Amino acid sequence: MGRVTIKIDKREYAITCEDGQEGHIMKLSRVLDEKAKLLSSNVGLINENMMLAMVGLLLADELNDLKEKGVAGQQVVSVQNSNLKEADAATSKQIDEQTAKINNLINAIKPH
């Protein structure tokens, strides 16, 4: 098992993780540290439990916003796909119509 010490708002925490995940844990801890520092600068000194709850709420809010944007994005993609399918069907119909006209012309000029 890997082991890394992270620092969140001047507090150090020893974390165990899977081997090779240390860098990823450090990267994630920097996100938490940024949020904790932001809260400390705005709210002042707060206890560890309150800090954890508030950082969690900030991250949950960001995640919720991203999910909502993702759903909105999926809806746009769905509409675009629907429009593409309609355009595809219309193009296919035009190709069939032109093919039929060409076949009719070929049949008209063929010697009988």
Secondary structure as a PSIPRED ss2 file (coil, helix, strand):
# PSIPRED VFORMAT (PSIPRED V4.0)

   1 M C   1.000  0.000  0.000
   2 G E   0.000  0.000  1.000
   3 R E   0.000  0.000  1.000
   4 V E   0.000  0.000  1.000
   5 T E   0.000  0.000  1.000
   6 I E   0.000  0.000  1.000
   7 K E   0.000  0.000  1.000
   8 I E   0.000  0.000  1.000
   9 D C   1.000  0.000  0.000
  10 K C   1.000  0.000  0.000
  11 R E   0.000  0.000  1.000
  12 E E   0.000  0.000  1.000
  13 Y E   0.000  0.000  1.000
  14 A E   0.000  0.000  1.000
  15 I E   0.000  0.000  1.000
  16 T E   0.000  0.000  1.000
  17 C E   0.000  0.000  1.000
  18 E C   1.000  0.000  0.000
  19 D C   1.000  0.000  0.000
  20 G C   1.000  0.000  0.000
  21 Q C   1.000  0.000  0.000
  22 E H   0.000  1.000  0.000
  23 G H   0.000  1.000  0.000
  24 H H   0.000  1.000  0.000
  25 I H   0.000  1.000  0.000
  26 M H   0.000  1.000  0.000
  27 K H   0.000  1.000  0.000
  28 L H   0.000  1.000  0.000
  29 S H   0.000  1.000  0.000
  30 R H   0.000  1.000  0.000
  31 V H   0.000  1.000  0.000
  32 L H   0.000  1.000  0.000
  33 D H   0.000  1.000  0.000
  34 E H   0.000  1.000  0.000
  35 K H   0.000  1.000  0.000
  36 A H   0.000  1.000  0.000
  37 K H   0.000  1.000  0.000
  38 L H   0.000  1.000  0.000
  39 L H   0.000  1.000  0.000
  40 S H   0.000  1.000  0.000
  41 S H   0.000  1.000  0.000
  42 N H   0.000  1.000  0.000
  43 V H   0.000  1.000  0.000
  44 G C   1.000  0.000  0.000
  45 L C   1.000  0.000  0.000
  46 I C   1.000  0.000  0.000
  47 N C   1.000  0.000  0.000
  48 E H   0.000  1.000  0.000
  49 N H   0.000  1.000  0.000
  50 M H   0.000  1.000  0.000
  51 M H   0.000  1.000  0.000
  52 L H   0.000  1.000  0.000
  53 A H   0.000  1.000  0.000
  54 M H   0.000  1.000  0.000
  55 V H   0.000  1.000  0.000
  56 G H   0.000  1.000  0.000
  57 L H   0.000  1.000  0.000
  58 L H   0.000  1.000  0.000
  59 L H   0.000  1.000  0.000
  60 A H   0.000  1.000  0.000
  61 D H   0.000  1.000  0.000
  62 E H   0.000  1.000  0.000
  63 L H   0.000  1.000  0.000
  64 N H   0.000  1.000  0.000
  65 D H   0.000  1.000  0.000
  66 L H   0.000  1.000  0.000
  67 K H   0.000  1.000  0.000
  68 E H   0.000  1.000  0.000
  69 K H   0.000  1.000  0.000
  70 G H   0.000  1.000  0.000
  71 V H   0.000  1.000  0.000
  72 A H   0.000  1.000  0.000
  73 G H   0.000  1.000  0.000
  74 Q H   0.000  1.000  0.000
  75 Q H   0.000  1.000  0.000
  76 V H   0.000  1.000  0.000
  77 V H   0.000  1.000  0.000
  78 S H   0.000  1.000  0.000
  79 V H   0.000  1.000  0.000
  80 Q H   0.000  1.000  0.000
  81 N H   0.000  1.000  0.000
  82 S H   0.000  1.000  0.000
  83 N H   0.000  1.000  0.000
  84 L H   0.000  1.000  0.000
  85 K H   0.000  1.000  0.000
  86 E H   0.000  1.000  0.000
  87 A H   0.000  1.000  0.000
  88 D H   0.000  1.000  0.000
  89 A H   0.000  1.000  0.000
  90 A H   0.000  1.000  0.000
  91 T H   0.000  1.000  0.000
  92 S H   0.000  1.000  0.000
  93 K H   0.000  1.000  0.000
  94 Q H   0.000  1.000  0.000
  95 I H   0.000  1.000  0.000
  96 D H   0.000  1.000  0.000
  97 E H   0.000  1.000  0.000
  98 Q H   0.000  1.000  0.000
  99 T H   0.000  1.000  0.000
 100 A H   0.000  1.000  0.000
 101 K H   0.000  1.000  0.000
 102 I H   0.000  1.000  0.000
 103 N H   0.000  1.000  0.000
 104 N H   0.000  1.000  0.000
 105 L H   0.000  1.000  0.000
 106 I H   0.000  1.000  0.000
 107 N H   0.000  1.000  0.000
 108 A H   0.000  1.000  0.000
 109 I H   0.000  1.000  0.000
 110 K C   1.000  0.000  0.000
 111 P C   1.000  0.000  0.000
 112 H C   1.000  0.000  0.000
